[in-house]
């Protein structure tokens, strides 16, 4: 999370827990991870087609 008048923060959420980070090195690491994931993610327009493609693979592999 970026702010105009304060240093950036990172919020990490897990199963039943959440953590707000303010250490600059940790915030930078999480920010880089988020940026890399976002850059490699499919667009909202292309995601449904990928999900359907993968789901069809499961249907073909399902026991009869």
N, CA, C and O atoms as a Maestro MAE file, in Angstrom:
{
 s_m_m2io_version
 :::
 2.0.0
}

f_m_ct {
 s_m_title
 :::
 protein
 m_atom[256] {
  # First column is atom index #
  i_m_mmod_type
  r_m_x_coord
  r_m_y_coord
  r_m_z_coord
  i_m_residue_number
  s_m_chain_name
  s_m_pdb_residue_name
  s_m_pdb_atom_name
  i_m_atomic_number
  :::
  1 25 0.839 -1.165 0.000 1 A "UNK " " N  " 7
  2 3 0.000 0.000 0.000 1 A "UNK " " CA " 6
  3 2 0.890 1.235 0.000 1 A "UNK " " C  " 6
  4 15 1.795 1.358 0.825 1 A "UNK " " O  " 8
  5 25 0.632 2.132 -0.913 2 A "UNK " " N  " 7
  6 3 1.401 3.355 -0.977 2 A "UNK " " CA " 6
  7 2 0.596 4.541 -0.461 2 A "UNK " " C  " 6
  8 15 -0.621 4.604 -0.640 2 A "UNK " " O  " 8
  9 25 1.270 5.458 0.165 3 A "UNK " " N  " 7
  10 3 0.632 6.637 0.738 3 A "UNK " " CA " 6
  11 2 1.412 7.879 0.325 3 A "UNK " " C  " 6
  12 15 2.620 7.806 0.099 3 A "UNK " " O  " 8
  13 25 0.739 9.003 0.228 4 A "UNK " " N  " 7
  14 3 1.410 10.256 -0.111 4 A "UNK " " CA " 6
  15 2 2.269 10.776 1.033 4 A "UNK " " C  " 6
  16 15 3.338 11.339 0.798 4 A "UNK " " O  " 8
  17 25 1.813 10.595 2.266 5 A "UNK " " N  " 7
  18 3 2.481 11.215 3.411 5 A "UNK " " CA " 6
  19 2 3.062 10.219 4.413 5 A "UNK " " C  " 6
  20 15 3.338 10.579 5.557 5 A "UNK " " O  " 8
  21 25 3.250 8.967 3.987 6 A "UNK " " N  " 7
  22 3 3.797 7.943 4.881 6 A "UNK " " CA " 6
  23 2 4.503 6.876 4.053 6 A "UNK " " C  " 6
  24 15 4.228 6.730 2.863 6 A "UNK " " O  " 8
  25 25 5.409 6.133 4.678 7 A "UNK " " N  " 7
  26 3 6.099 5.055 3.944 7 A "UNK " " CA " 6
  27 2 5.114 3.953 3.532 7 A "UNK " " C  " 6
  28 15 4.056 3.802 4.143 7 A "UNK " " O  " 8
  29 25 5.466 3.195 2.505 8 A "UNK " " N  " 7
  30 3 4.577 2.112 2.064 8 A "UNK " " CA " 6
  31 2 4.508 0.993 3.093 8 A "UNK " " C  " 6
  32 15 5.413 0.811 3.907 8 A "UNK " " O  " 8
  33 25 3.409 0.248 3.032 9 A "UNK " " N  " 7
  34 3 3.178 -0.909 3.890 9 A "UNK " " CA " 6
  35 2 2.801 -2.095 3.018 9 A "UNK " " C  " 6
  36 15 2.385 -1.930 1.872 9 A "UNK " " O  " 8
  37 25 2.950 -3.284 3.570 10 A "UNK " " N  " 7
  38 3 2.490 -4.499 2.895 10 A "UNK " " CA " 6
  39 2 1.578 -5.245 3.865 10 A "UNK " " C  " 6
  40 15 1.864 -5.332 5.059 10 A "UNK " " O  " 8
  41 25 0.482 -5.779 3.342 11 A "UNK " " N  " 7
  42 3 -0.426 -6.581 4.143 11 A "UNK " " CA " 6
  43 2 -0.404 -7.996 3.591 11 A "UNK " " C  " 6
  44 15 -0.666 -8.212 2.407 11 A "UNK " " O  " 8
  45 25 -0.092 -8.950 4.441 12 A "UNK " " N  " 7
  46 3 -0.024 -10.351 4.056 12 A "UNK " " CA " 6
  47 2 -1.115 -11.084 4.818 12 A "UNK " " C  " 6
  48 15 -1.203 -10.992 6.042 12 A "UNK " " O  " 8
  49 25 -1.940 -11.811 4.083 13 A "UNK " " N  " 7
  50 3 -3.050 -12.525 4.712 13 A "UNK " " CA " 6
  51 2 -2.911 -14.013 4.472 13 A "UNK " " C  " 6
  52 15 -2.594 -14.450 3.365 13 A "UNK " " O  " 8
  53 25 -3.150 -14.781 5.510 14 A "UNK " " N  " 7
  54 3 -3.134 -16.228 5.411 14 A "UNK " " CA " 6
  55 2 -4.415 -16.798 5.988 14 A "UNK " " C  " 6
  56 15 -5.343 -16.058 6.313 14 A "UNK " " O  " 8
  57 25 -4.461 -18.087 6.110 15 A "UNK " " N  " 7
  58 3 -5.637 -18.765 6.645 15 A "UNK " " CA " 6
  59 2 -5.832 -18.391 8.111 15 A "UNK " " C  " 6
  60 15 -5.115 -18.885 8.981 15 A "UNK " " O  " 8
  61 25 -6.788 -17.531 8.381 16 A "UNK " " N  " 7
  62 3 -7.099 -17.137 9.749 16 A "UNK " " CA " 6
  63 2 -6.158 -16.117 10.350 16 A "UNK " " C  " 6
  64 15 -6.180 -15.907 11.563 16 A "UNK " " O  " 8
  65 25 -5.325 -15.470 9.534 17 A "UNK " " N  " 7
  66 3 -4.383 -14.504 10.080 17 A "UNK " " CA " 6
  67 2 -4.077 -13.423 9.051 17 A "UNK " " C  " 6
  68 15 -4.277 -13.609 7.851 17 A "UNK " " O  " 8
  69 25 -3.596 -12.308 9.538 18 A "UNK " " N  " 7
  70 3 -3.166 -11.218 8.681 18 A "UNK " " CA " 6
  71 2 -2.005 -10.502 9.342 18 A "UNK " " C  " 6
  72 15 -1.903 -10.483 10.569 18 A "UNK " " O  " 8
  73 25 -1.132 -9.917 8.543 19 A "UNK " " N  " 7
  74 3 0.052 -9.271 9.083 19 A "UNK " " CA " 6
  75 2 0.325 -8.004 8.288 19 A "UNK " " C  " 6
  76 15 0.395 -8.034 7.059 19 A "UNK " " O  " 8
  77 25 0.478 -6.895 8.992 20 A "UNK " " N  " 7
  78 3 0.819 -5.626 8.372 20 A "UNK " " CA " 6
  79 2 2.322 -5.403 8.548 20 A "UNK " " C  " 6
  80 15 2.826 -5.367 9.671 20 A "UNK " " O  " 8
  81 25 3.024 -5.257 7.439 21 A "UNK " " N  " 7
  82 3 4.482 -5.135 7.468 21 A "UNK " " CA " 6
  83 2 4.895 -3.700 7.166 21 A "UNK " " C  " 6
  84 15 4.342 -3.056 6.275 21 A "UNK " " O  " 8
  85 25 5.878 -3.209 7.924 22 A "UNK " " N  " 7
  86 3 6.386 -1.866 7.662 22 A "UNK " " CA " 6
  87 2 7.894 -1.827 7.448 22 A "UNK " " C  " 6
  88 15 8.439 -0.765 7.145 22 A "UNK " " O  " 8
  89 25 8.580 -2.955 7.598 23 A "UNK " " N  " 7
  90 3 10.013 -3.005 7.347 23 A "UNK " " CA " 6
  91 2 10.251 -2.762 5.852 23 A "UNK " " C  " 6
  92 15 9.721 -3.496 5.018 23 A "UNK " " O  " 8
  93 25 11.049 -1.733 5.505 24 A "UNK " " N  " 7
  94 3 11.226 -1.401 4.090 24 A "UNK " " CA " 6
  95 2 11.706 -2.561 3.214 24 A "UNK " " C  " 6
  96 15 11.262 -2.685 2.073 24 A "UNK " " O  " 8
  97 25 12.591 -3.399 3.715 25 A "UNK " " N  " 7
  98 3 13.079 -4.536 2.921 25 A "UNK " " CA " 6
  99 2 11.969 -5.553 2.682 25 A "UNK " " C  " 6
  100 15 11.836 -6.076 1.576 25 A "UNK " " O  " 8
  101 25 11.179 -5.834 3.699 26 A "UNK " " N  " 7
  102 3 10.065 -6.781 3.539 26 A "UNK " " CA " 6
  103 2 9.005 -6.217 2.611 26 A "UNK " " C  " 6
  104 15 8.478 -6.932 1.759 26 A "UNK " " O  " 8
  105 25 8.691 -4.944 2.769 27 A "UNK " " N  " 7
  106 3 7.693 -4.310 1.901 27 A "UNK " " CA " 6
  107 2 8.171 -4.365 0.450 27 A "UNK " " C  " 6
  108 15 7.386 -4.675 -0.446 27 A "UNK " " O  " 8
  109 25 9.438 -4.070 0.211 28 A "UNK " " N  " 7
  110 3 9.985 -4.117 -1.147 28 A "UNK " " CA " 6
  111 2 9.918 -5.527 -1.721 28 A "UNK " " C  " 6
  112 15 9.584 -5.702 -2.892 28 A "UNK " " O  " 8
  113 25 10.234 -6.537 -0.905 29 A "UNK " " N  " 7
  114 3 10.194 -7.930 -1.373 29 A "UNK " " CA " 6
  115 2 8.775 -8.340 -1.756 29 A "UNK " " C  " 6
  116 15 8.560 -8.961 -2.798 29 A "UNK " " O  " 8
  117 25 7.821 -7.994 -0.918 30 A "UNK " " N  " 7
  118 3 6.426 -8.349 -1.211 30 A "UNK " " CA " 6
  119 2 5.893 -7.559 -2.399 30 A "UNK " " C  " 6
  120 15 5.102 -8.074 -3.190 30 A "UNK " " O  " 8
  121 25 6.323 -6.318 -2.521 31 A "UNK " " N  " 7
  122 3 5.906 -5.500 -3.658 31 A "UNK " " CA " 6
  123 2 6.437 -6.082 -4.964 31 A "UNK " " C  " 6
  124 15 5.714 -6.136 -5.959 31 A "UNK " " O  " 8
  125 25 7.690 -6.516 -4.966 32 A "UNK " " N  " 7
  126 3 8.270 -7.132 -6.157 32 A "UNK " " CA " 6
  127 2 7.531 -8.423 -6.511 32 A "UNK " " C  " 6
  128 15 7.226 -8.664 -7.678 32 A "UNK " " O  " 8
  129 25 7.247 -9.241 -5.516 33 A "UNK " " N  " 7
  130 3 6.511 -10.484 -5.753 33 A "UNK " " CA " 6
  131 2 5.151 -10.195 -6.369 33 A "UNK " " C  " 6
  132 15 4.751 -10.846 -7.335 33 A "UNK " " O  " 8
  133 25 4.444 -9.225 -5.815 34 A "UNK " " N  " 7
  134 3 3.128 -8.845 -6.344 34 A "UNK " " CA " 6
  135 2 3.257 -8.368 -7.791 34 A "UNK " " C  " 6
  136 15 2.471 -8.767 -8.651 34 A "UNK " " O  " 8
  137 25 4.248 -7.515 -8.060 35 A "UNK " " N  " 7
  138 3 4.442 -6.995 -9.413 35 A "UNK " " CA " 6
  139 2 4.742 -8.114 -10.407 35 A "UNK " " C  " 6
  140 15 4.228 -8.104 -11.526 35 A "UNK " " O  " 8
  141 25 5.571 -9.078 -10.006 36 A "UNK " " N  " 7
  142 3 5.899 -10.198 -10.902 36 A "UNK " " CA " 6
  143 2 4.681 -11.069 -11.172 36 A "UNK " " C  " 6
  144 15 4.457 -11.490 -12.307 36 A "UNK " " O  " 8
  145 25 3.900 -11.339 -10.144 37 A "UNK " " N  " 7
  146 3 2.684 -12.137 -10.334 37 A "UNK " " CA " 6
  147 2 1.685 -11.418 -11.235 37 A "UNK " " C  " 6
  148 15 1.077 -12.027 -12.115 37 A "UNK " " O  " 8
  149 25 1.525 -10.128 -11.010 38 A "UNK " " N  " 7
  150 3 0.596 -9.346 -11.819 38 A "UNK " " CA " 6
  151 2 1.050 -9.306 -13.275 38 A "UNK " " C  " 6
  152 15 0.229 -9.420 -14.186 38 A "UNK " " O  " 8
  153 25 2.339 -9.146 -13.495 39 A "UNK " " N  " 7
  154 3 2.861 -9.087 -14.859 39 A "UNK " " CA " 6
  155 2 2.676 -10.403 -15.609 39 A "UNK " " C  " 6
  156 15 2.554 -10.405 -16.834 39 A "UNK " " O  " 8
  157 25 2.654 -11.519 -14.884 40 A "UNK " " N  " 7
  158 3 2.546 -12.830 -15.518 40 A "UNK " " CA " 6
  159 2 1.129 -13.391 -15.538 40 A "UNK " " C  " 6
  160 15 0.881 -14.439 -16.135 40 A "UNK " " O  " 8
  161 25 0.215 -12.706 -14.896 41 A "UNK " " N  " 7
  162 3 -1.168 -13.174 -14.840 41 A "UNK " " CA " 6
  163 2 -1.872 -12.922 -16.170 41 A "UNK " " C  " 6
  164 15 -1.545 -11.986 -16.899 41 A "UNK " " O  " 8
  165 25 -2.838 -13.772 -16.463 42 A "UNK " " N  " 7
  166 3 -3.662 -13.543 -17.645 42 A "UNK " " CA " 6
  167 2 -4.593 -12.361 -17.389 42 A "UNK " " C  " 6
  168 15 -4.897 -12.023 -16.246 42 A "UNK " " O  " 8
  169 25 -5.029 -11.754 -18.463 43 A "UNK " " N  " 7
  170 3 -5.985 -10.652 -18.345 43 A "UNK " " CA " 6
  171 2 -7.345 -11.207 -17.917 43 A "UNK " " C  " 6
  172 15 -7.608 -12.398 -18.086 43 A "UNK " " O  " 8
  173 25 -8.204 -10.354 -17.367 44 A "UNK " " N  " 7
  174 3 -9.552 -10.819 -17.009 44 A "UNK " " CA " 6
  175 2 -10.320 -11.380 -18.214 44 A "UNK " " C  " 6
  176 15 -11.179 -12.246 -18.049 44 A "UNK " " O  " 8
  177 25 -10.017 -10.896 -19.415 45 A "UNK " " N  " 7
  178 3 -10.692 -11.419 -20.607 45 A "UNK " " CA " 6
  179 2 -10.227 -12.815 -20.984 45 A "UNK " " C  " 6
  180 15 -11.005 -13.608 -21.514 45 A "UNK " " O  " 8
  181 25 -8.954 -13.125 -20.712 46 A "UNK " " N  " 7
  182 3 -8.401 -14.422 -21.103 46 A "UNK " " CA " 6
  183 2 -8.507 -15.488 -20.009 46 A "UNK " " C  " 6
  184 15 -8.414 -16.679 -20.306 46 A "UNK " " O  " 8
  185 25 -8.698 -15.088 -18.771 47 A "UNK " " N  " 7
  186 3 -8.749 -16.049 -17.663 47 A "UNK " " CA " 6
  187 2 -9.865 -17.078 -17.800 47 A "UNK " " C  " 6
  188 15 -9.610 -18.264 -17.592 47 A "UNK " " O  " 8
  189 25 -11.103 -16.677 -18.144 48 A "UNK " " N  " 7
  190 3 -12.166 -17.694 -18.255 48 A "UNK " " CA " 6
  191 2 -11.844 -18.787 -19.269 48 A "UNK " " C  " 6
  192 15 -12.151 -19.954 -19.030 48 A "UNK " " O  " 8
  193 25 -11.236 -18.433 -20.386 49 A "UNK " " N  " 7
  194 3 -10.895 -19.447 -21.388 49 A "UNK " " CA " 6
  195 2 -9.867 -20.431 -20.841 49 A "UNK " " C  " 6
  196 15 -9.961 -21.630 -21.103 49 A "UNK " " O  " 8
  197 25 -8.891 -19.940 -20.088 50 A "UNK " " N  " 7
  198 3 -7.886 -20.823 -19.489 50 A "UNK " " CA " 6
  199 2 -8.522 -21.743 -18.455 50 A "UNK " " C  " 6
  200 15 -8.202 -22.931 -18.398 50 A "UNK " " O  " 8
  201 25 -9.417 -21.204 -17.644 51 A "UNK " " N  " 7
  202 3 -10.096 -22.014 -16.635 51 A "UNK " " CA " 6
  203 2 -10.919 -23.114 -17.312 51 A "UNK " " C  " 6
  204 15 -10.904 -24.259 -16.860 51 A "UNK " " O  " 8
  205 25 -11.630 -22.783 -18.379 52 A "UNK " " N  " 7
  206 3 -12.410 -23.783 -19.101 52 A "UNK " " CA " 6
  207 2 -11.509 -24.859 -19.698 52 A "UNK " " C  " 6
  208 15 -11.833 -26.045 -19.645 52 A "UNK " " O  " 8
  209 25 -10.384 -24.447 -20.263 53 A "UNK " " N  " 7
  210 3 -9.437 -25.389 -20.863 53 A "UNK " " CA " 6
  211 2 -8.914 -26.379 -19.817 53 A "UNK " " C  " 6
  212 15 -8.866 -27.585 -20.063 53 A "UNK " " O  " 8
  213 25 -8.528 -25.864 -18.662 54 A "UNK " " N  " 7
  214 3 -8.009 -26.730 -17.597 54 A "UNK " " CA " 6
  215 2 -9.117 -27.633 -17.067 54 A "UNK " " C  " 6
  216 15 -8.880 -28.812 -16.803 54 A "UNK " " O  " 8
  217 25 -10.314 -27.097 -16.909 55 A "UNK " " N  " 7
  218 3 -11.442 -27.899 -16.410 55 A "UNK " " CA " 6
  219 2 -11.758 -29.040 -17.364 55 A "UNK " " C  " 6
  220 15 -12.080 -30.143 -16.922 55 A "UNK " " O  " 8
  221 25 -11.670 -28.794 -18.658 56 A "UNK " " N  " 7
  222 3 -11.917 -29.859 -19.636 56 A "UNK " " CA " 6
  223 2 -10.898 -30.979 -19.483 56 A "UNK " " C  " 6
  224 15 -11.234 -32.150 -19.663 56 A "UNK " " O  " 8
  225 25 -9.666 -30.636 -19.154 57 A "UNK " " N  " 7
  226 3 -8.653 -31.655 -18.926 57 A "UNK " " CA " 6
  227 2 -9.009 -32.545 -17.756 57 A "UNK " " C  " 6
  228 15 -8.770 -33.752 -17.791 57 A "UNK " " O  " 8
  229 25 -9.579 -31.953 -16.719 58 A "UNK " " N  " 7
  230 3 -10.001 -32.757 -15.560 58 A "UNK " " CA " 6
  231 2 -11.169 -33.655 -15.912 58 A "UNK " " C  " 6
  232 15 -11.247 -34.787 -15.435 58 A "UNK " " O  " 8
  233 25 -12.082 -33.163 -16.746 59 A "UNK " " N  " 7
  234 3 -13.228 -33.972 -17.155 59 A "UNK " " CA " 6
  235 2 -12.770 -35.193 -17.936 59 A "UNK " " C  " 6
  236 15 -13.325 -36.279 -17.771 59 A "UNK " " O  " 8
  237 25 -11.759 -35.025 -18.787 60 A "UNK " " N  " 7
  238 3 -11.260 -36.140 -19.603 60 A "UNK " " CA " 6
  239 2 -10.481 -37.148 -18.745 60 A "UNK " " C  " 6
  240 15 -10.434 -38.331 -19.080 60 A "UNK " " O  " 8
  241 25 -9.883 -36.699 -17.664 61 A "UNK " " N  " 7
  242 3 -9.088 -37.578 -16.798 61 A "UNK " " CA " 6
  243 2 -9.912 -38.211 -15.684 61 A "UNK " " C  " 6
  244 15 -9.407 -39.068 -14.958 61 A "UNK " " O  " 8
  245 25 -11.166 -37.805 -15.535 62 A "UNK " " N  " 7
  246 3 -12.009 -38.311 -14.452 62 A "UNK " " CA " 6
  247 2 -12.331 -39.787 -14.689 62 A "UNK " " C  " 6
  248 15 -12.559 -40.202 -15.826 62 A "UNK " " O  " 8
  249 25 -12.350 -40.578 -13.611 63 A "UNK " " N  " 7
  250 3 -12.717 -41.992 -13.775 63 A "UNK " " CA " 6
  251 2 -14.172 -42.137 -14.223 63 A "UNK " " C  " 6
  252 15 -15.033 -41.341 -13.846 63 A "UNK " " O  " 8
  253 25 -14.425 -43.138 -15.014 64 A "UNK " " N  " 7
  254 3 -15.781 -43.351 -15.556 64 A "UNK " " CA " 6
  255 2 -16.680 -44.036 -14.573 64 A "UNK " " C  " 6
  256 15 -17.847 -44.286 -14.874 64 A "UNK " " O  " 8
  :::
 }
 m_bond[255] {
  # First column is bond index #
  i_m_from
  i_m_to
  i_m_order
  :::
  1 1 2 1
  2 2 3 1
  3 3 4 2
  4 3 5 1
  5 5 6 1
  6 6 7 1
  7 7 8 2
  8 7 9 1
  9 9 10 1
  10 10 11 1
  11 11 12 2
  12 11 13 1
  13 13 14 1
  14 14 15 1
  15 15 16 2
  16 15 17 1
  17 17 18 1
  18 18 19 1
  19 19 20 2
  20 19 21 1
  21 21 22 1
  22 22 23 1
  23 23 24 2
  24 23 25 1
  25 25 26 1
  26 26 27 1
  27 27 28 2
  28 27 29 1
  29 29 30 1
  30 30 31 1
  31 31 32 2
  32 31 33 1
  33 33 34 1
  34 34 35 1
  35 35 36 2
  36 35 37 1
  37 37 38 1
  38 38 39 1
  39 39 40 2
  40 39 41 1
  41 41 42 1
  42 42 43 1
  43 43 44 2
  44 43 45 1
  45 45 46 1
  46 46 47 1
  47 47 48 2
  48 47 49 1
  49 49 50 1
  50 50 51 1
  51 51 52 2
  52 51 53 1
  53 53 54 1
  54 54 55 1
  55 55 56 2
  56 55 57 1
  57 57 58 1
  58 58 59 1
  59 59 60 2
  60 59 61 1
  61 61 62 1
  62 62 63 1
  63 63 64 2
  64 63 65 1
  65 65 66 1
  66 66 67 1
  67 67 68 2
  68 67 69 1
  69 69 70 1
  70 70 71 1
  71 71 72 2
  72 71 73 1
  73 73 74 1
  74 74 75 1
  75 75 76 2
  76 75 77 1
  77 77 78 1
  78 78 79 1
  79 79 80 2
  80 79 81 1
  81 81 82 1
  82 82 83 1
  83 83 84 2
  84 83 85 1
  85 85 86 1
  86 86 87 1
  87 87 88 2
  88 87 89 1
  89 89 90 1
  90 90 91 1
  91 91 92 2
  92 91 93 1
  93 93 94 1
  94 94 95 1
  95 95 96 2
  96 95 97 1
  97 97 98 1
  98 98 99 1
  99 99 100 2
  100 99 101 1
  101 101 102 1
  102 102 103 1
  103 103 104 2
  104 103 105 1
  105 105 106 1
  106 106 107 1
  107 107 108 2
  108 107 109 1
  109 109 110 1
  110 110 111 1
  111 111 112 2
  112 111 113 1
  113 113 114 1
  114 114 115 1
  115 115 116 2
  116 115 117 1
  117 117 118 1
  118 118 119 1
  119 119 120 2
  120 119 121 1
  121 121 122 1
  122 122 123 1
  123 123 124 2
  124 123 125 1
  125 125 126 1
  126 126 127 1
  127 127 128 2
  128 127 129 1
  129 129 130 1
  130 130 131 1
  131 131 132 2
  132 131 133 1
  133 133 134 1
  134 134 135 1
  135 135 136 2
  136 135 137 1
  137 137 138 1
  138 138 139 1
  139 139 140 2
  140 139 141 1
  141 141 142 1
  142 142 143 1
  143 143 144 2
  144 143 145 1
  145 145 146 1
  146 146 147 1
  147 147 148 2
  148 147 149 1
  149 149 150 1
  150 150 151 1
  151 151 152 2
  152 151 153 1
  153 153 154 1
  154 154 155 1
  155 155 156 2
  156 155 157 1
  157 157 158 1
  158 158 159 1
  159 159 160 2
  160 159 161 1
  161 161 162 1
  162 162 163 1
  163 163 164 2
  164 163 165 1
  165 165 166 1
  166 166 167 1
  167 167 168 2
  168 167 169 1
  169 169 170 1
  170 170 171 1
  171 171 172 2
  172 171 173 1
  173 173 174 1
  174 174 175 1
  175 175 176 2
  176 175 177 1
  177 177 178 1
  178 178 179 1
  179 179 180 2
  180 179 181 1
  181 181 182 1
  182 182 183 1
  183 183 184 2
  184 183 185 1
  185 185 186 1
  186 186 187 1
  187 187 188 2
  188 187 189 1
  189 189 190 1
  190 190 191 1
  191 191 192 2
  192 191 193 1
  193 193 194 1
  194 194 195 1
  195 195 196 2
  196 195 197 1
  197 197 198 1
  198 198 199 1
  199 199 200 2
  200 199 201 1
  201 201 202 1
  202 202 203 1
  203 203 204 2
  204 203 205 1
  205 205 206 1
  206 206 207 1
  207 207 208 2
  208 207 209 1
  209 209 210 1
  210 210 211 1
  211 211 212 2
  212 211 213 1
  213 213 214 1
  214 214 215 1
  215 215 216 2
  216 215 217 1
  217 217 218 1
  218 218 219 1
  219 219 220 2
  220 219 221 1
  221 221 222 1
  222 222 223 1
  223 223 224 2
  224 223 225 1
  225 225 226 1
  226 226 227 1
  227 227 228 2
  228 227 229 1
  229 229 230 1
  230 230 231 1
  231 231 232 2
  232 231 233 1
  233 233 234 1
  234 234 235 1
  235 235 236 2
  236 235 237 1
  237 237 238 1
  238 238 239 1
  239 239 240 2
  240 239 241 1
  241 241 242 1
  242 242 243 1
  243 243 244 2
  244 243 245 1
  245 245 246 1
  246 246 247 1
  247 247 248 2
  248 247 249 1
  249 249 250 1
  250 250 251 1
  251 251 252 2
  252 251 253 1
  253 253 254 1
  254 254 255 1
  255 255 256 2
  :::
 }
}
